């Protein structure tokens, strides 16, 4: 996986889809998130995987731990988008909420919006986070970001309304 990710041009998703079908390994993809040359592609593969298959408890834990990485915003965005698709066990909710609360203040608007959206989804199953998610949504709306960011925030608000 590493050679293909290192050679990836950062644009053609088909290269990553082919790599996923040919050689995806979750643990290796998580580890490659620490390699600045491979991180964006590796995190995309993780997100792509969560769209196709449920994660084991160990994989959920690895994904939660990966959220604390420092890196370029595309890496963090893909990891948050992956987390937003995962069903969390009760023991994982607090860890995820702590990480998402931190990322909800990230400088990158898409990372902030997706983090808030994931936290709103968590609030649907863990009502203790509803007030926090509502406050983050309100604060984010005041920043007046791009329409696509605002659309994600509106989705987060709808998730809260449904809970």
C-alpha positions in Angstrom: 0.0 0.0 0.0 2.8 2.4 0.9 4.3 2.5 -2.5 1.0 3.2 -4.3 0.1 5.9 -1.7 3.5 7.5 -2.0 3.1 7.7 -5.8 -0.5 8.9 -5.8 -1.1 12.3 -7.3 -3.6 13.4 -4.7 -6.4 13.7 -7.2 -7.4 10.5 -8.9 -9.7 8.6 -6.5 -9.8 5.6 -8.9 -6.2 4.8 -8.0 -7.3 4.6 -4.3 -10.4 2.6 -5.1 -8.3 0.1 -7.0 -5.8 -0.1 -4.1 -8.6 -0.7 -1.7 -9.9 -3.6 -3.8 -6.4 -5.0 -4.3 -4.5 -4.6 -1.0 -6.4 -2.7 1.8 -5.4 -3.5 5.3 -7.0 -1.4 8.1 -4.0 -1.5 10.4 -1.6 -0.6 7.7 -3.7 2.3 6.6 -3.9 3.6 10.2 -0.1 3.3 10.5 0.4 5.2 7.2 -1.6 8.1 8.6 1.7 9.0 10.4 3.6 9.2 7.1 3.1 12.7 5.7 3.6 11.4 2.1 0.9 8.8 2.5 -1.4 10.2 5.2 -4.1 11.8 2.9 -4.5 8.7 0.8 -4.4 6.4 3.8 -7.1 8.4 5.6 -9.2 8.4 2.4 -8.9 4.6 2.3 -10.1 4.4 5.9 -13.1 6.6 5.2 -13.9 4.6 2.1 -13.7 1.4 4.1 -16.2 2.7 6.7 -18.6 3.3 3.8 -18.4 -0.4 2.9 -18.0 -2.5 6.0 -18.5 -2.3 9.8 -15.5 -1.9 11.9 -14.4 -4.4 14.6 -14.1 -3.1 18.2 -10.3 -2.9 17.7 -10.6 -1.0 14.5 -13.0 1.5 16.2 -10.5 2.0 18.9 -7.7 2.5 16.4 -9.9 5.0 14.5 -10.6 6.9 17.7 -6.9 7.0 18.6 -6.1 8.2 15.1 -8.4 11.3 15.6 -5.8 12.7 18.0 -3.1 12.9 15.2 -1.7 16.2 14.2 -1.6 16.6 10.4 -3.0 18.4 7.4 -6.7 19.1 7.4 -7.5 16.5 4.7 -6.2 13.7 7.0 -8.3 14.9 9.9 -11.4 15.5 7.7 -11.2 11.9 6.3 -10.8 10.5 9.8 -13.7 12.5 11.2 -15.9 11.5 8.2 -15.0 7.9 8.9 -15.9 8.3 12.6 -19.2 9.8 11.6 -20.1 6.5 9.9 -19.1 4.2 12.8 -21.5 2.8 15.4 -19.9 3.4 18.7 -20.2 1.2 21.8 -21.1 2.9 25.0 -17.5 2.7 26.1 -16.3 4.6 23.0 -18.8 7.5 23.1 -16.9 9.6 25.7 -13.6 9.2 23.9 -15.2 10.1 20.6 -17.0 13.1 22.1 -13.8 14.4 23.7 -11.9 14.2 20.4 -14.7 15.7 18.4 -15.1 18.6 20.8 -11.4 19.4 20.3 -11.7 19.1 16.5 -14.8 21.3 16.5 -12.4 24.2 17.1 -10.0 23.3 14.3 -8.9 26.1 12.0 -10.2 24.2 8.9 -13.9 24.9 8.4 -14.7 21.4 7.0 -13.0 19.7 9.9 -15.0 21.8 12.3 -18.3 21.2 10.5 -17.9 17.4 10.2 -16.7 17.2 13.8 -19.8 19.1 15.0 -22.0 16.9 12.8 -20.5 13.7 14.2 -20.9 15.0 17.8 -24.6 15.8 17.0 -25.0 12.2 15.8 -23.5 11.0 19.1 -25.9 13.3 21.0 -28.7 11.3 19.4 -27.6 8.2 21.4 -26.0 9.9 24.3 -28.2 12.9 25.3 -25.6 14.2 27.7 -23.9 15.7 24.6 -26.9 17.4 23.2 -26.4 20.8 24.9 -22.7 20.9 23.9 -23.5 20.0 20.3 -26.2 22.7 20.1 -23.8 25.3 21.4 -21.1 24.3 18.9 -23.6 24.5 16.1 -24.7 28.0 17.2 -21.1 29.2 17.6 -20.2 27.8 14.1 -23.2 29.5 12.5 -21.9 32.8 13.7 -18.6 32.3 11.8 -20.5 32.5 8.5 -18.5 29.9 6.6 -18.9 28.7 3.0 -22.3 27.4 1.9 -21.1 23.8 1.9 -19.9 24.1 5.5 -23.1 25.7 6.5 -25.0 22.9 4.9 -23.1 20.4 7.0 -24.0 22.5 10.1 -27.7 22.5 9.1 -27.5 18.7 8.9 -26.0 18.6 12.4 -28.9 20.8 13.7 -31.4 18.4 12.1 -29.7 15.5 13.8 -30.1 17.2 17.1 -33.8 18.0 16.4 -34.4 14.3 15.7 -32.8 13.2 19.0 
